[in-house]
């Protein structure tokens, strides 16, 4: 293999590994200087990366650190994309707030005109 066959454009690899939905989004992230390759900031989407390189970038309010294991042939399913890298990111912090249970449907729905009049009468009596 030649030197160029062992490498792939950074924006294309990020797109194939399914970190970004479109190649344009990955190129924009790289152009903005938000991606580091082996701790060096990169601003060119055409920067060549290969197996063994470590990428650091932000994604959805999280800092991702990944080591490239392989170069992809295509943008395949997520299971195939997961084999292209090793995730070195620290685990996400646990959520401090307990998740609220989903509201339950009580079967009542919107009050009828008669029920609404009763509620209005009740609130008028409480105000008096």
N, C-alpha and C positions, 0 to 999 in steps of 0.2 A: 504494500500500500504506500502511496505517496503521502507527503505531508498534508496536502489539502484533503485527501480522502479521510484522514483521521480527525478532521475538524469540521465544524458546522457553524453557521451564523448563529450568534447568540439569540437574536430575536426569534429565529426559526426554531431553535431548540426549546426555548421557553414555551412557544406555542405548541410544539409537538408533545411536550411533556404535560400539557394541559394546565399550566399555571395561569395562562391568559386565554380568554375566549377567542380573540382574533390576533393575527400576527401584527396588525396595526397597533393594537393595545400594547403588545410586548415591545414593539419598536419604540413606542412613545415612552414607556417606562425606562428603557435603556437610554434613549436620547435625553431624557430629563436628568440623567445622572443618578438614578435611584437603584442601580444594580452594581454590585462589586464582584469582580472575578479574582479569586485568590487575594482578597483584601485590597485590590486596586480598583478604584472607581472607573467605570467604563461609560463612555457617552456615544459610542458608535454601535448601532445595531448590527453592523457587519463584522463585529469583533469575533474572531474564530475561537471556539471552545471545543474541548475534547474530553475524553474520559480522564478522570482524576481531578479536574478543575472543581473548585468550590465556589458556588454562587451564593451571594447574600442579597436579598431584595425584600421589599415589603409587599404584602398581599393581604388585602382585606383586614387592615388594622393589625396585622401580625407580621413579624419579621421572620422570613423563611431563610434557612441555611441548608443548602443541598449540595451533595457531591454527585457529579455526573458519573454514571457507571457505563452508559452506552449512548450511542447516537441513534436516533430513530430513522427509519426508512419513510415513515408516513405518520400522520396524526391519527392514531388508532383509538380504540376504546380506553377508558380510564385504567383498566387492569393492565393493558399493554404499556401505557404511559408510566405507570408506577414502577415498572422494571427498569426505566431509564435512569433513575436517580435513587440516592439514599438520603433520607431526610435526617438532617443533623440538628434541626430546630429544637429549642427547648420546648418542653410540653406546655400547652396552653394553661394559664393559671386557672384554678378552679373558680367557678362563679360564687361570689359571696352571697348573693341574694337567692333564696329558694325560689324556684319557678312557681308562679301562681297557677293553680289548677284552672283548667279551661272552664268557662262558664257553662252551666248546665241548663238545658232547655226545660222549663217547668211545665210546658204545655199550655200556658195561659195565653200567650200572644198579646195582641193589641186589645185594649178594653173596648167593649161595645158602647154604643151611645148611652144605654141605660146605666152601665157600670160607671161611665164617666160622670154622669149626672150625680150618682150616689157619692162618688169621690169628691165632687165639687161641693155637695151639700155637707159632707163630713168636714171638709177643710173650712167652710164658712162657719160652722158651729164651733170649731176649735178657736177661730179667731175672735168670736164674740165673747 
